[in-house]
Amino acid sequence: MSGNPLARPARLLAAALAAGIFLGDFLPGPALPAWIAAGVCLFRLVRDVLRRSPALFSPLILFFLLGYLSIQPWSAPRFTADHLVHYAERYYPRIHGRILTPPETDERRVSFVMASVSLGPDVGPVTGNLRVTAAREGIPPLRQGDEIRFSGRVRRIRSLKNPGGFDYARFMAFREIHCTAYIRKGSLRVLTGSLPSVDRAAASRPPAGLRERIHARIRQSRSADAGAVMAALLIGEKGQIDPDLRNRFNRAGIGHLLAISGLHVGIVTAFAYAGFRWLLAFVPPLLWRGWLRKAAALAALFPVFVYAHLAQWSPATQRAVCMAAAVCLSLWFGRESDVGNGIALAVLVILAAFPPALFAISFQLSFAAVIAIVAGMSAFARRPPADRGRLRSLGEKAGGLTAVSLLATLGTLPLCMIHFNRISFIGIIANLFFIPWVGGLVLPLGLLAVFVFPVAPDLAGIGFDMCGRLLDLALMMLPLFSELPFGAFVTIVPTAFEVGLYYVVGGLLLAEVSARQGGKTAGRRRRMRWLWGAVAVAVLADGLYWTHDRFFRDDLRVTVIDVGQGSAALVEFPRGYRMLIDGGGYYDPRVFDVGSRVVAPLLRRRRILTLDAVVLSHPDSDHLNGLIPIVEQFRVKSLWTTGMEGYAEADNVRALMAAARQKCVPTPAFESLARKTDINGVALEIFYPPHDVARTDPSRMSRRDWRRKSNNRSMVIGIRLGDIGILFPGDIERRAEKVVTAAWGSRLQHRVLVAPHHGSRTSSSPDFLAWVRPQYVLISAGRGNRFGCPHPEVLTRYRDMGARILRTDTAGALTLTTDGRRLFVGPAVP
């Protein structure tokens, strides 16, 4: 095969298409200039082809522009006048439509996508799909294709805006879903489920009855966990997998087995190809014409498509099928040696069909693993000796499997750090057992049972029972890997520069291996030395930058994190001291875990794995619940509270204190905390509550006593560097504000105020604001929250005193940076 990249242009074209899609999502712009430029490139390309002259730049620019244009409908959509987004943020008593996707159910909720939406007689039919969620209790059984009616409020999907945070609105926009609704309790009516499907995609899915019967038979396994894993492997049904079991799979580094992807489809392709090659060997004409391998490759696509059909053509399955088809077609056309070009062709097909696939985690992981395996095995490839013994042959196969697992782990390592904040090196060993066991035994046997099920359910049941027993044995082995103390590591999030540097180093290492086997010229050795030198300089510069950022900066940085309706703030003191004040949180963390999904990723992106202090201002759920996973997952040197008297029986308080005890986190009594302390040149002062309030059990107070409320027991902290001060008053209300002002007076003056109680009208009294005299007010509140925070009256009060107002519900996370003289305050995400 030629080493000239132009001899196999699919790689360059795939790279150009992907680059265009990336830029089109990052900087969407007017389409007309891009269309004109694409037309010019197409004209030049046709001219070069007709003249039979070489064409390099025109096809690359053309594919780049096509990629840029192809992503525009998702990154910058243009909605028609009757689209659902124009009718959002309203309550509708009669929302009518058809269930488009199979309902997803967990222990508390049911969710699905609805199409053919009508918003009642006042609005009528609208275009666009609607994401619908309902409390599971009292909901009748729902199926794909059911026609339903309910009452609820339609809302635009919006994301919490934090630096590097997950963009849920963008994620759903890639699925062409821009609005959501929650079914009002008792309002759901199932009208009919017998009408025809609402779209071609739904019609192309396998009959729900057959899939449900298969799922029902699988659930009869002796072990519920084995049945849940079997359903995930065979029909792509992951909803019944216990979260603890999923976490054990992830810790062992084999979580990829639970989602149908390239590995599963590749195993099915390999077994199908081997089976058809054996079967078709009995057809003499294929042998005479040398068509055996070609025919087997083509026939292998049939079970692959059936498997994908059972899995309901999930996006990951679609991409895996494209890759399998590329390999099989390479065999058909006699190009099996050009695997790299086949992978590039699969990328082109996938991105041309669905450009947002570029940003899917499964797409990135699948192709990173495949490219790493192909490149690594090619670099280390050597001709086997002719006189190999059976034992040596088995050793080489085991070594090859180990190498494949190692290369896949190393190839996806930075992506796992970005998306999951965790790497599992024990997975290299675990995969040596679980992939052959699950992929070589459970998956083929289970799929054979699935194929037999429509004609012989009893015989298929025997196959499912055997799969269940095999999975029970695998699950018995799982704790040996998942419970190792150093099997998985929580990591920081690398930057794009560091990810690129990692892959450059990997490429250079493989180039060195290839060069040693093929011999290096003097010129190549010189080029390699220059490249290694440049990489060393880049690594050193990156390390020095982050070392200075963490330990040698003299400024104070505060980030008010966007946690929705709640409060959380990260304070980064000079020279490395880090403090987290509150952690946000939903009333029920099972609905959405703010700590794990918002606060923890932000800390890891800031390269913070250790917190010197975690402060809980008061034990309300919107301040406390997000701290529980922080204490569990991070090294916390100290946990500050005002005392838990009267709250110790609350579930969230018990969970937090249990996590602190398990991790041996010191929890000093509030009375022992210094009222004023210096942290690396920054003065920290605790203004409230008085010791007598903190010591008193609120359950023993009169119901009319204002100190009984947890809000009025909030810890009030002031932080000051030079002339700049920031006040964190928690959720104190007017009576507590009066006590604070009476005790501290002018010492409460701070340039920046984090609005007490999220800007509620119960707080921010005129006297309190007169003493604080803030120039900036930062309000942490959720968009459209049911409490009406911040209250218009309070906003007017802030404006009347000349303060600049910044809100997380409109601007996302807020950042403050000061060196003690100058002050910058603004949105953390532009």
Beta strands, then each sheet from edge to edge (+ up, - down):
strand 1: 90-99
strand 2: 104-105
strand 3: 109-118
strand 4: 129-135
strand 5: 147-156
strand 6: 177-182
strand 7: 189-192
strand 8: 422-424
strand 9: 488-490
strand 10: 556-560
strand 11: 568-572
strand 12: 578-583
strand 13: 610-611
strand 14: 613-615
strand 15: 635-636
strand 16: 639-640
strand 17: 676-679
strand 18: 682-688
strand 19: 716-721
strand 20: 724-728
strand 21: 752-754
strand 22: 776-779
strand 23: 804-807
strand 24: 814-818
strand 25: 823-827
sheet 1: 2+ 3- 1+ 5- 6+ 4+
sheet 2: 2+ 3- 1+ 5- 7+
sheet 3: 8+ 9-
sheet 4: 16+ 14+ 12+ 11- 10+ 24- 25+
sheet 5: 13+ 15+
sheet 6: 17+ 18- 19+ 20- 21- 22- 23-
end
